[in-house]
Amino acid sequence: MLRLSLRTRRSLLPYLFLGPGLLWLIVFYAIPLVNQLGVSLMTGNPEQGYTLQWHWATYSDAISDYSTQFGRSILYAGIATVLCVIIAFPLAYFMAYKAGRWKNFMLLLVILPFFTSYVLRTVSWQLILNDNGWVVARLQDVGLLSNDGRLLATTKAVIAGITYNFLPFMALPLYVSLEKIDRRLIEAATDLYASRTTAFRKVTLPLALPGIFAGSLLTFIPACGDFINAALLGTPKQYMIGNVIQSKFLNILDYPTAAALSFILMTGILIGILLYARVLGTKSLREAV
């Protein structure tokens, strides 16, 4: 029987803990990823089947044919991310500094939407933004919306749905980042005759940047690939690249183009993450999350 030394066993222990997670990633991520790469290089049709022909032109065709949807996805996700920062920062700031004994209750309210189906939450926005609903009526009363105007099936509705659904992904990292700030730093700034506004701008905001960047990633990345909000709250004019991929996979059965679009989207997201890691540093990202 092979007996390992204590030093060898200690050196192998991290790999033993890493093994199950690594196996999971290989089986359910790496292998399907390689499989889809092969699918993206196939040619054929649903009736006769697809064969691997290393057809790299699928990628260039996908970019040229669906550049509008790619641009729309980036635009919608970018606007939603900015709105999430604007909404989540005051919320996270209040929870971190002012909520007191209500802090845990407010955190529960932030994560409470996760207890409901994503699709159900989006469908509820159809009722909120309905042409005969309370929101449209009030906006028409104050003149922000014409009498025949509508919110549902518009770009505004899609962006509002994305913002609502991904708001907790921004609020939670921001709260963690603000909660970790040493209050004595802010007190020191005010003791040195800095106003509350200056202390916030010079101390609080820079120290909260890791949370802002982490929340932006957690919001922007899934928002780029989202298709539920555009399908339920918009029209084909608002369709994002996720809607195209879904249609190619499930309806048209054009698997090579769908796989190529997925890889193009994933590559763009990975490039964004690498740029982020280079500018901010992976340590700050890990601490913020």
Secondary structure, DSSP 4 states (H G I P E B T S, - for coil): -----HHHHHHHHHHHHHHHHHHHHIIIIIHHHHHHHHHHTEEEETTTEEEE---THHHHHHHHHSHHHHHHHHHHHHHHHHHHHHHHHHHHHHHHHT-GGGHHHHHHHHHGGGGS-HHHHHHHHHHHT-TTSHHHHHHHHTTSS-TT--STTSHHHHHHHHHHHHHHHHHHHHHHHHHTS-HHHHHHHHHTT--HHHHIIIIIHHHHHHHHHHHHHHHHHHHHT--HHHHHHS-GGG--HHHHHHHIIIII--HHHHHHHHHHHHHHHHHHHHHHHHHH-HHHHHHH-
